[in-house]
Amino acid sequence: MEHSVLILGGSGEVGAETAALLRRWHPELPLTIAARDLGRARRVADELGGATAVTIDVRRDGLGLQRTDGYSAVVAALWDSHLNGLRYAQDHGLPYISISNGLIDIGPEVAAAGLRAGAAPILLASHWYAGTVALATLALARQFDRLDTIEVTGVLDEQDGGGPAAVADVARLLAAASAAPVRRDGVFDWLSGPDTQVEVTSIDGTVLPGQLVPILDVPSLAVATGAANVRVAFAIGESAGRRHGGPASAEVRIDLEGVDHAGAPLRTSHYLLHPEGQRPLTALGVALGVERLLGLRGTPVQPGLHTPEALIDPGYAAERLAEIGATFTDAHGGPASPPRMQASREQGRKH
């Protein structure tokens, strides 16, 4: 592939980690690290090898880029506040991925995508960890013939902000979170006030106050599985990793209830864990999306609006999770049962 993947915010924690994953998976894939600070961008590009660095300004039309062609995709690893990254992708017919909008503030993005539906493939990946949690949930859900209830909770360590941009994103999400969506008895509804307050149980049994959040995982999981009851919540506080003397860790609990393939009732509870916090999980979600959008895995993605679960095979995502050091642990202390499904033929590797 001759053209380069333009990573907006590529010198940040998630952007740089995404670039590193793409370089590991596809050593010949050209990458362009785009940031406001050219020196930082160059340092990341030099560490990657075979990458270039450019300055950008997301507030300007055309992103302030002097080079106007030669890119293969646009990755918004930051908040595309003025939608200039999306517009640039549409103007040049390039795949685009964004990760920084909550369920409430995707409206302008959806409107822009709908207005020019045939211009470019657009992946809305503003899910928890850029879709990684939803894909992990769907991998675990393959044990079920019918899924009735999905409850996803987790701990965001207060010292694991993921850099200034990520901290701002979470603050923006919570500022808009006076109400939160759920699906109850098959109906999508919004809860507010005390009804959004929940308890979140950490992997070590510590209970933290949390809240339901307006995040894309709720409708994505509900529609993908048909589950009549879905809710997603997180707590901000001290993670189990830091509480036990280590670095801030990422921990997400996934509780599923329904019927197995033999028709018997089934309930499962797992933790998705990573000892290094949110950065590797978010970067993985972005890298999986880029790989798919570029057709490096699976059939070419057509112009239009897409979500991670529509494009990425959950079993393949589970394999990649294991590669980066994430683990699935039974929440009740039993043996771990990580999902290890083969990817579908439609999304098999292209060689």
Salt bridges, closest charged atoms under 4 A:
GLU17 OE1 - ARG279 NH1 2.83
ASP57 OD1 - ARG59 NE 2.99
ASP61 OD1 - ARG87 NH1 3.88
ASP91 OD1 - ARG116 NH1 2.95
ASP105 OD2 - ARG172 NH1 2.74
ASP145 OD1 - HIS261 ND1 3.86
ASP148 OD1 - ARG146 NE 2.78
GLU151 OE2 - ARG231 NE 3.70
ASP157 OD1 - ARG242 NE 3.01
GLU158 OE2 - ARG242 NH2 3.21
ASP169 OD1 - ARG172 NH2 2.67
ASP189 OD2 - ARG184 NH2 2.90
ASP204 OD2 - ARG243 NE 2.89
ASP204 OD2 - HIS244 NE2 2.86
GLU238 OE2 - ARG242 NH1 3.82
ASP255 OD2 - ARG253 NE 2.94
GLU257 OE1 - ARG267 NE 3.84
GLU276 OE1 - ARG279 NH2 3.22
GLU291 OE2 - HIS26 NE2 2.83
GLU291 OE2 - ARG320 NH2 3.77
GLU309 OE1 - HIS127 NE2 3.93
ASP313 OD1 - ARG142 NH2 2.99
GLU323 OE1 - ARG320 NH1 2.79
